[in-house]
């Protein structure tokens, strides 16, 4: 009987803490969330450069343009 109570002791302690309103690990979780949250630095960021214009179509657009110019097979 005493051995089974020793196995249940951590669970019982956790249930007692939760019932009293104490949440173990709460401060650690808040610190982790604060550390992972990105800080807004819009003032330090350089202005966005416009994307360079491509002289010819690439990828799927190239394939679509090539297929659109052909007629049906004879």
Backbone as XML, in Angstrom:
<?xml version="1.0"?>
<chain id="A" units="angstrom">
  <residue number="1" name="UNK">
    <atom name="N" x="0.825" y="-1.191" z="0.000"/>
    <atom name="CA" x="0.000" y="0.000" z="0.000"/>
    <atom name="C" x="0.869" y="1.256" z="0.000"/>
  </residue>
  <residue number="2" name="UNK">
    <atom name="N" x="1.930" y="1.271" z="0.795"/>
    <atom name="CA" x="2.777" y="2.470" z="0.879"/>
    <atom name="C" x="3.546" y="2.689" z="-0.427"/>
  </residue>
  <residue number="3" name="UNK">
    <atom name="N" x="3.887" y="1.613" z="-1.119"/>
    <atom name="CA" x="4.606" y="1.759" z="-2.393"/>
    <atom name="C" x="3.708" y="2.391" z="-3.441"/>
  </residue>
  <residue number="4" name="UNK">
    <atom name="N" x="2.433" y="2.050" z="-3.443"/>
    <atom name="CA" x="1.524" y="2.656" z="-4.424"/>
    <atom name="C" x="1.296" y="4.135" z="-4.115"/>
  </residue>
  <residue number="5" name="UNK">
    <atom name="N" x="1.304" y="4.494" z="-2.840"/>
    <atom name="CA" x="1.162" y="5.915" z="-2.486"/>
    <atom name="C" x="2.384" y="6.717" z="-2.896"/>
  </residue>
  <residue number="6" name="UNK">
    <atom name="N" x="3.552" y="6.099" z="-2.862"/>
    <atom name="CA" x="4.760" y="6.794" z="-3.304"/>
    <atom name="C" x="4.718" y="7.061" z="-4.811"/>
  </residue>
  <residue number="7" name="UNK">
    <atom name="N" x="4.123" y="6.165" z="-5.571"/>
    <atom name="CA" x="3.975" y="6.392" z="-7.011"/>
    <atom name="C" x="2.960" y="7.497" z="-7.298"/>
  </residue>
  <residue number="8" name="UNK">
    <atom name="N" x="1.952" y="7.606" z="-6.471"/>
    <atom name="CA" x="0.912" y="8.604" z="-6.675"/>
    <atom name="C" x="1.238" y="9.952" z="-6.039"/>
  </residue>
  <residue number="9" name="UNK">
    <atom name="N" x="2.286" y="10.038" z="-5.235"/>
    <atom name="CA" x="2.617" y="11.273" z="-4.520"/>
    <atom name="C" x="2.835" y="12.470" z="-5.459"/>
  </residue>
  <residue number="10" name="UNK">
    <atom name="N" x="3.601" y="12.354" z="-6.552"/>
    <atom name="CA" x="3.769" y="13.520" z="-7.437"/>
    <atom name="C" x="2.437" y="14.000" z="-8.032"/>
  </residue>
  <residue number="11" name="UNK">
    <atom name="N" x="1.578" y="13.061" z="-8.402"/>
    <atom name="CA" x="0.283" y="13.442" z="-8.976"/>
    <atom name="C" x="-0.597" y="14.121" z="-7.931"/>
  </residue>
  <residue number="12" name="UNK">
    <atom name="N" x="-0.570" y="13.588" z="-6.731"/>
    <atom name="CA" x="-1.371" y="14.192" z="-5.662"/>
    <atom name="C" x="-0.856" y="15.581" z="-5.313"/>
  </residue>
  <residue number="13" name="UNK">
    <atom name="N" x="0.453" y="15.761" z="-5.273"/>
    <atom name="CA" x="1.025" y="17.069" z="-5.006"/>
    <atom name="C" x="0.642" y="18.064" z="-6.101"/>
  </residue>
  <residue number="14" name="UNK">
    <atom name="N" x="0.702" y="17.642" z="-7.343"/>
    <atom name="CA" x="0.320" y="18.510" z="-8.457"/>
    <atom name="C" x="-1.156" y="18.885" z="-8.378"/>
  </residue>
  <residue number="15" name="UNK">
    <atom name="N" x="-2.013" y="17.940" z="-8.051"/>
    <atom name="CA" x="-3.440" y="18.242" z="-7.924"/>
    <atom name="C" x="-3.710" y="19.215" z="-6.781"/>
  </residue>
  <residue number="16" name="UNK">
    <atom name="N" x="-2.991" y="19.074" z="-5.678"/>
    <atom name="CA" x="-3.162" y="19.995" z="-4.550"/>
    <atom name="C" x="-2.707" y="21.395" z="-4.950"/>
  </residue>
  <residue number="17" name="UNK">
    <atom name="N" x="-1.574" y="21.490" z="-5.649"/>
    <atom name="CA" x="-1.095" y="22.807" z="-6.090"/>
    <atom name="C" x="-2.080" y="23.462" z="-7.049"/>
  </residue>
  <residue number="18" name="UNK">
    <atom name="N" x="-2.605" y="22.716" z="-7.991"/>
    <atom name="CA" x="-3.561" y="23.271" z="-8.943"/>
    <atom name="C" x="-4.860" y="23.681" z="-8.252"/>
  </residue>
  <residue number="19" name="UNK">
    <atom name="N" x="-5.292" y="22.923" z="-7.269"/>
    <atom name="CA" x="-6.514" y="23.253" z="-6.543"/>
    <atom name="C" x="-6.341" y="24.527" z="-5.727"/>
  </residue>
  <residue number="20" name="UNK">
    <atom name="N" x="-5.130" y="24.800" z="-5.280"/>
    <atom name="CA" x="-4.869" y="26.018" z="-4.499"/>
    <atom name="C" x="-4.626" y="27.233" z="-5.388"/>
  </residue>
  <residue number="21" name="UNK">
    <atom name="N" x="-4.549" y="27.057" z="-6.693"/>
    <atom name="CA" x="-4.361" y="28.183" z="-7.612"/>
    <atom name="C" x="-2.915" y="28.444" z="-7.977"/>
  </residue>
  <residue number="22" name="UNK">
    <atom name="N" x="-2.017" y="27.561" z="-7.609"/>
    <atom name="CA" x="-0.611" y="27.703" z="-7.979"/>
    <atom name="C" x="-0.352" y="26.860" z="-9.215"/>
  </residue>
  <residue number="23" name="UNK">
    <atom name="N" x="0.301" y="27.457" z="-10.191"/>
    <atom name="CA" x="0.562" y="26.750" z="-11.444"/>
    <atom name="C" x="2.066" y="26.574" z="-11.599"/>
  </residue>
  <residue number="24" name="UNK">
    <atom name="N" x="2.593" y="25.377" z="-11.348"/>
    <atom name="CA" x="4.036" y="25.148" z="-11.441"/>
    <atom name="C" x="4.535" y="25.339" z="-12.869"/>
  </residue>
  <residue number="25" name="UNK">
    <atom name="N" x="5.630" y="26.060" z="-13.009"/>
    <atom name="CA" x="6.224" y="26.291" z="-14.320"/>
    <atom name="C" x="5.641" y="27.474" z="-15.059"/>
  </residue>
  <residue number="26" name="UNK">
    <atom name="N" x="4.746" y="28.230" z="-14.445"/>
    <atom name="CA" x="4.095" y="29.345" z="-15.129"/>
    <atom name="C" x="5.102" y="30.442" z="-15.483"/>
  </residue>
  <residue number="27" name="UNK">
    <atom name="N" x="5.986" y="30.762" z="-14.568"/>
    <atom name="CA" x="6.980" y="31.819" z="-14.828"/>
    <atom name="C" x="7.950" y="31.396" z="-15.925"/>
  </residue>
  <residue number="28" name="UNK">
    <atom name="N" x="8.320" y="30.139" z="-15.920"/>
    <atom name="CA" x="9.233" y="29.648" z="-16.950"/>
    <atom name="C" x="8.584" y="29.705" z="-18.331"/>
  </residue>
  <residue number="29" name="UNK">
    <atom name="N" x="7.320" y="29.316" z="-18.421"/>
    <atom name="CA" x="6.609" y="29.376" z="-19.702"/>
    <atom name="C" x="6.462" y="30.811" z="-20.187"/>
  </residue>
  <residue number="30" name="UNK">
    <atom name="N" x="6.176" y="31.740" z="-19.282"/>
    <atom name="CA" x="6.066" y="33.151" z="-19.677"/>
    <atom name="C" x="7.402" y="33.683" z="-20.177"/>
  </residue>
  <residue number="31" name="UNK">
    <atom name="N" x="8.501" y="33.300" z="-19.543"/>
    <atom name="CA" x="9.821" y="33.740" z="-19.987"/>
    <atom name="C" x="10.150" y="33.188" z="-21.366"/>
  </residue>
  <residue number="32" name="UNK">
    <atom name="N" x="9.779" y="31.945" z="-21.619"/>
    <atom name="CA" x="10.042" y="31.342" z="-22.932"/>
    <atom name="C" x="9.231" y="32.053" z="-24.011"/>
  </residue>
  <residue number="33" name="UNK">
    <atom name="N" x="7.977" y="32.361" z="-23.719"/>
    <atom name="CA" x="7.127" y="33.043" z="-24.701"/>
    <atom name="C" x="7.664" y="34.429" z="-24.982"/>
  </residue>
  <residue number="34" name="UNK">
    <atom name="N" x="8.089" y="35.148" z="-23.940"/>
    <atom name="CA" x="8.635" y="36.491" z="-24.142"/>
    <atom name="C" x="9.923" y="36.453" z="-24.941"/>
  </residue>
  <residue number="35" name="UNK">
    <atom name="N" x="10.757" y="35.434" z="-24.730"/>
    <atom name="CA" x="12.024" y="35.333" z="-25.454"/>
    <atom name="C" x="11.808" y="34.999" z="-26.922"/>
  </residue>
  <residue number="36" name="UNK">
    <atom name="N" x="10.772" y="34.236" z="-27.238"/>
    <atom name="CA" x="10.531" y="33.832" z="-28.629"/>
    <atom name="C" x="9.737" y="34.847" z="-29.415"/>
  </residue>
  <residue number="37" name="UNK">
    <atom name="N" x="9.073" y="35.781" z="-28.735"/>
    <atom name="CA" x="8.257" y="36.785" z="-29.416"/>
    <atom name="C" x="9.161" y="37.771" z="-30.142"/>
  </residue>
  <residue number="38" name="UNK">
    <atom name="N" x="8.937" y="38.007" z="-31.420"/>
    <atom name="CA" x="9.782" y="38.967" z="-32.139"/>
    <atom name="C" x="9.497" y="40.391" z="-31.666"/>
  </residue>
  <residue number="39" name="UNK">
    <atom name="N" x="10.558" y="41.149" z="-31.562"/>
    <atom name="CA" x="10.425" y="42.542" z="-31.144"/>
    <atom name="C" x="10.224" y="43.409" z="-32.375"/>
  </residue>
  <residue number="40" name="UNK">
    <atom name="N" x="9.227" y="44.267" z="-32.367"/>
    <atom name="CA" x="9.015" y="45.124" z="-33.541"/>
    <atom name="C" x="10.123" y="46.170" z="-33.645"/>
  </residue>
  <residue number="41" name="UNK">
    <atom name="N" x="10.832" y="46.143" z="-34.735"/>
    <atom name="CA" x="11.916" y="47.104" z="-34.973"/>
    <atom name="C" x="11.715" y="47.760" z="-36.327"/>
  </residue>
  <residue number="42" name="UNK">
    <atom name="N" x="10.624" y="48.384" z="-36.504"/>
    <atom name="CA" x="10.328" y="48.992" z="-37.802"/>
    <atom name="C" x="11.208" y="50.203" z="-38.085"/>
  </residue>
  <residue number="43" name="UNK">
    <atom name="N" x="11.651" y="50.895" z="-37.032"/>
    <atom name="CA" x="12.479" y="52.080" z="-37.240"/>
    <atom name="C" x="13.870" y="51.702" z="-37.725"/>
  </residue>
  <residue number="44" name="UNK">
    <atom name="N" x="14.387" y="50.555" z="-37.250"/>
    <atom name="CA" x="15.737" y="50.144" z="-37.602"/>
    <atom name="C" x="15.817" y="49.464" z="-38.964"/>
  </residue>
  <residue number="45" name="UNK">
    <atom name="N" x="14.694" y="49.038" z="-39.488"/>
    <atom name="CA" x="14.678" y="48.289" z="-40.730"/>
    <atom name="C" x="14.908" y="49.222" z="-41.925"/>
  </residue>
  <residue number="46" name="UNK">
    <atom name="N" x="15.783" y="48.864" z="-42.857"/>
    <atom name="CA" x="15.966" y="49.708" z="-44.043"/>
    <atom name="C" x="14.718" y="49.649" z="-44.931"/>
  </residue>
  <residue number="47" name="UNK">
    <atom name="N" x="14.495" y="50.666" z="-45.734"/>
    <atom name="CA" x="13.316" y="50.645" z="-46.603"/>
    <atom name="C" x="13.390" y="49.497" z="-47.609"/>
  </residue>
  <residue number="48" name="UNK">
    <atom name="N" x="12.244" y="48.953" z="-47.921"/>
    <atom name="CA" x="12.181" y="47.821" z="-48.846"/>
    <atom name="C" x="12.532" y="48.273" z="-50.254"/>
  </residue>
  <residue number="49" name="UNK">
    <atom name="N" x="13.374" y="47.462" z="-50.914"/>
    <atom name="CA" x="13.739" y="47.782" z="-52.293"/>
    <atom name="C" x="12.728" y="47.143" z="-53.240"/>
  </residue>
  <residue number="50" name="UNK">
    <atom name="N" x="12.392" y="47.814" z="-54.322"/>
    <atom name="CA" x="11.472" y="47.189" z="-55.277"/>
    <atom name="C" x="12.150" y="46.010" z="-55.977"/>
  </residue>
  <residue number="51" name="UNK">
    <atom name="N" x="11.346" y="45.018" z="-56.318"/>
    <atom name="CA" x="11.880" y="43.854" z="-57.016"/>
    <atom name="C" x="12.284" y="44.232" z="-58.433"/>
  </residue>
  <residue number="52" name="UNK">
    <atom name="N" x="13.424" y="43.723" z="-58.905"/>
    <atom name="CA" x="13.833" y="44.054" z="-60.271"/>
    <atom name="C" x="12.893" y="43.394" z="-61.285"/>
  </residue>
  <residue number="53" name="UNK">
    <atom name="N" x="12.636" y="44.104" z="-62.365"/>
    <atom name="CA" x="11.772" y="43.564" z="-63.415"/>
    <atom name="C" x="12.538" y="42.476" z="-64.171"/>
  </residue>
  <residue number="54" name="UNK">
    <atom name="N" x="11.883" y="41.373" z="-64.443"/>
    <atom name="CA" x="12.527" y="40.287" z="-65.177"/>
    <atom name="C" x="12.343" y="40.521" z="-66.667"/>
  </residue>
  <residue number="55" name="UNK">
    <atom name="N" x="13.394" y="40.350" z="-67.459"/>
    <atom name="CA" x="13.290" y="40.633" z="-68.892"/>
    <atom name="C" x="12.466" y="39.597" z="-69.648"/>
  </residue>
  <residue number="56" name="UNK">
    <atom name="N" x="12.299" y="38.402" z="-69.126"/>
    <atom name="CA" x="11.512" y="37.379" z="-69.806"/>
    <atom name="C" x="10.791" y="36.533" z="-68.758"/>
  </residue>
  <residue number="57" name="UNK">
    <atom name="N" x="9.679" y="35.915" z="-69.151"/>
    <atom name="CA" x="8.952" y="35.091" z="-68.179"/>
    <atom name="C" x="9.734" y="33.839" z="-67.815"/>
  </residue>
  <residue number="58" name="UNK">
    <atom name="N" x="9.496" y="33.360" z="-66.576"/>
    <atom name="CA" x="10.197" y="32.179" z="-66.096"/>
    <atom name="C" x="9.206" y="31.199" z="-65.496"/>
  </residue>
  <residue number="59" name="UNK">
    <atom name="N" x="9.604" y="29.957" z="-65.397"/>
    <atom name="CA" x="8.833" y="28.943" z="-64.699"/>
    <atom name="C" x="7.527" y="28.615" z="-65.379"/>
  </residue>
  <residue number="60" name="UNK">
    <atom name="N" x="6.461" y="28.588" z="-64.588"/>
    <atom name="CA" x="5.149" y="28.213" z="-65.091"/>
    <atom name="C" x="4.602" y="29.209" z="-66.094"/>
  </residue>
  <residue number="61" name="UNK">
    <atom name="N" x="4.957" y="30.487" z="-65.951"/>
    <atom name="CA" x="4.483" y="31.498" z="-66.906"/>
    <atom name="C" x="5.096" y="31.244" z="-68.276"/>
  </residue>
  <residue number="62" name="UNK">
    <atom name="N" x="6.367" y="30.874" z="-68.313"/>
    <atom name="CA" x="7.017" y="30.563" z="-69.577"/>
    <atom name="C" x="6.331" y="29.381" z="-70.261"/>
  </residue>
  <residue number="63" name="UNK">
    <atom name="N" x="6.031" y="28.354" z="-69.498"/>
    <atom name="CA" x="5.358" y="27.183" z="-70.046"/>
    <atom name="C" x="3.965" y="27.554" z="-70.548"/>
  </residue>
  <residue number="64" name="UNK">
    <atom name="N" x="3.236" y="28.345" z="-69.787"/>
    <atom name="CA" x="1.892" y="28.741" z="-70.198"/>
    <atom name="C" x="1.929" y="29.594" z="-71.457"/>
  </residue>
  <residue number="65" name="UNK">
    <atom name="N" x="2.873" y="30.496" z="-71.554"/>
    <atom name="CA" x="2.975" y="31.323" z="-72.760"/>
    <atom name="C" x="3.366" y="30.486" z="-73.980"/>
  </residue>
  <residue number="66" name="UNK">
    <atom name="N" x="4.227" y="29.496" z="-73.792"/>
    <atom name="CA" x="4.645" y="28.643" z="-74.906"/>
    <atom name="C" x="3.479" y="27.780" z="-75.386"/>
  </residue>
  <residue number="67" name="UNK">
    <atom name="N" x="2.685" y="27.264" z="-74.486"/>
    <atom name="CA" x="1.560" y="26.431" z="-74.884"/>
    <atom name="C" x="0.407" y="27.253" z="-75.470"/>
  </residue>
  <residue number="68" name="UNK">
    <atom name="N" x="0.270" y="28.491" z="-75.013"/>
    <atom name="CA" x="-0.848" y="29.323" z="-75.492"/>
    <atom name="C" x="-0.640" y="29.746" z="-76.938"/>
  </residue>
  <residue number="69" name="UNK">
    <atom name="N" x="0.590" y="29.795" z="-77.433"/>
    <atom name="CA" x="0.840" y="30.243" z="-78.812"/>
    <atom name="C" x="0.690" y="29.161" z="-79.847"/>
  </residue>
  <residue number="70" name="UNK">
    <atom name="N" x="0.638" y="27.932" z="-79.460"/>
    <atom name="CA" x="0.555" y="26.833" z="-80.412"/>
    <atom name="C" x="-0.903" y="26.523" z="-80.755"/>
  </residue>
  <residue number="71" name="UNK">
    <atom name="N" x="-1.090" y="26.049" z="-81.945"/>
    <atom name="CA" x="-2.411" y="25.587" z="-82.340"/>
    <atom name="C" x="-2.595" y="24.143" z="-81.978"/>
  </residue>
  <residue number="72" name="UNK">
    <atom name="N" x="-3.790" y="23.615" z="-82.183"/>
    <atom name="CA" x="-4.017" y="22.197" z="-81.874"/>
    <atom name="C" x="-3.250" y="21.299" z="-82.840"/>
  </residue>
  <residue number="73" name="UNK">
    <atom name="N" x="-2.896" y="20.101" z="-82.435"/>
    <atom name="CA" x="-2.165" y="19.204" z="-83.324"/>
    <atom name="C" x="-3.023" y="18.801" z="-84.534"/>
  </residue>
  <residue number="74" name="UNK">
    <atom name="N" x="-2.383" y="18.616" z="-85.645"/>
    <atom name="CA" x="-3.120" y="18.287" z="-86.864"/>
    <atom name="C" x="-3.368" y="16.823" z="-86.997"/>
  </residue>
</chain>
